[in-house]
Structure formats: C-alpha cells, structure tokens
Amino acid sequence: MEKLRHALGFGGILSPDAIEVVLERWRVQRLKPGEEFLPYGDVADRIGWLAKGAMRIYQYGNDGSEATEYFLRPGQFMVDLESYYSGQPAECGIRAV
C-alpha cells in the first residue's frame, strides 16, 4: 500500500487526508492471465492500480479483429476515463496478461 500511497500523492493533487480516504476504500483484486479488469463494452465503474504483472488495453477493429493498444506496467492506474465519467460502454477492454 505504500507504493499506492506514493502514487496517489504524486503532484500534490490529493491531500494526505484525501489519500487516506481513498486507501480505506481500496480493495485488492488478483487477476490471472486472461481475466478481465474491464471487459470491452462494459461501463467502467472502478479505477485500478497495477501493483504487479502487466495489463493489456485492447480494442476491436471494424473487421472484428482484436488489437492491442498498449500495455500497462506496475505503478500505473487503469480505467477507461470516458466510460467512467459518462456511464457509456467502454471502447476498450483491460485484460491481465
């Protein structure tokens, strides 16, 4: 949790009290390779922070083929912000690799 606390404090945007509120509500989830954090087309309802491993952000092309946009590494946050704020289906998926 110390690394997450540091990440939340980066840039001084959140106060120490706000960071503690976030950490009190934070829940650990362990995903196996192939498991979804955010399935493509679902509405994003949470924000994740990657402690270990790697995550793959993917989309589908017009022909239906799946394509990797990029990978996330430890210490990065993960969310489809547009979906999270708008309540619309995500245009990408987030999957453990």
C-alpha positions as CSV (number, residue, x, y, z in Angstrom):
1,M,0.0,0.0,0.0
2,E,2.9,2.3,0.5
3,K,3.6,2.4,-3.3
4,L,0.0,3.2,-3.9
5,R,0.0,5.9,-1.3
6,H,3.1,7.4,-3.0
7,A,1.4,7.3,-6.4
8,L,-1.8,9.0,-5.1
9,G,0.4,11.7,-3.6
10,F,2.3,12.4,-6.8
11,G,1.9,16.1,-7.9
12,G,0.3,17.1,-4.6
13,I,-3.3,17.0,-6.1
14,L,-4.7,14.9,-3.2
15,S,-4.2,16.0,0.4
16,P,-2.9,13.4,2.9
17,D,-6.4,13.1,4.4
18,A,-7.9,12.5,0.9
19,I,-5.3,9.8,0.2
20,E,-6.2,8.1,3.5
21,V,-9.9,8.1,2.5
22,V,-9.1,6.5,-0.9
23,L,-6.9,3.9,0.8
24,E,-9.6,3.0,3.3
25,R,-11.9,2.1,0.4
26,W,-9.3,0.4,-1.8
27,R,-9.8,-3.3,-2.4
28,V,-7.2,-5.8,-3.7
29,Q,-8.1,-7.9,-6.7
30,R,-5.8,-10.5,-8.1
31,L,-6.3,-11.4,-11.8
32,K,-4.9,-14.4,-13.6
33,P,-3.7,-14.0,-17.2
34,G,-6.7,-13.7,-19.5
35,E,-9.0,-12.4,-16.8
36,E,-10.7,-9.1,-17.5
37,F,-10.5,-5.9,-15.3
38,L,-12.8,-4.1,-17.7
39,P,-14.5,-6.2,-20.4
40,Y,-14.8,-4.5,-23.7
41,G,-18.2,-2.8,-23.9
42,D,-18.9,-2.7,-20.2
43,V,-19.3,0.5,-18.3
44,A,-16.2,1.4,-16.3
45,D,-17.2,1.6,-12.7
46,R,-13.8,1.5,-10.9
47,I,-10.2,2.6,-11.2
48,G,-7.4,0.2,-10.7
49,W,-3.7,0.5,-9.9
50,L,-1.4,-2.2,-11.1
51,A,0.9,-3.5,-8.3
52,K,2.4,-6.5,-10.2
53,G,2.3,-8.0,-13.6
54,A,1.0,-6.4,-16.8
55,M,-2.3,-5.5,-18.3
56,R,-3.3,-5.1,-21.9
57,I,-5.5,-2.4,-23.3
58,Y,-7.3,-3.7,-26.4
59,Q,-10.0,-2.6,-28.9
60,Y,-11.8,-4.3,-31.8
61,G,-11.3,-3.2,-35.4
62,N,-14.1,-2.7,-37.9
63,D,-13.4,-6.2,-39.2
64,G,-14.0,-7.6,-35.6
65,S,-10.3,-8.4,-35.0
66,E,-8.9,-7.7,-31.6
67,A,-5.9,-5.3,-31.5
68,T,-3.6,-4.3,-28.6
69,E,-3.4,-0.5,-28.0
70,Y,-0.8,-0.7,-25.3
71,F,0.4,-2.4,-22.1
72,L,0.3,-1.2,-18.5
73,R,3.1,-2.0,-16.1
74,P,3.3,-1.9,-12.3
75,G,2.7,1.5,-10.8
76,Q,0.2,2.7,-13.4
77,F,-3.5,3.4,-13.0
78,M,-6.1,1.7,-15.3
79,V,-9.5,2.9,-16.3
80,D,-11.4,4.0,-19.4
81,L,-12.0,7.6,-18.2
82,E,-14.6,8.5,-20.8
83,S,-16.7,5.5,-19.9
84,Y,-16.1,6.0,-16.2
85,Y,-17.3,9.7,-16.3
86,S,-20.1,9.3,-18.9
87,G,-21.6,6.0,-18.0
88,Q,-21.3,4.9,-21.6
89,P,-19.9,1.5,-22.7
90,A,-16.1,1.3,-22.8
91,E,-14.5,1.5,-26.2
92,C,-11.6,-0.6,-24.9
93,G,-11.0,-3.5,-22.7
94,I,-8.4,-4.1,-20.0
95,R,-7.2,-7.7,-19.6
96,A,-4.4,-9.3,-17.5
97,V,-1.5,-10.8,-19.4
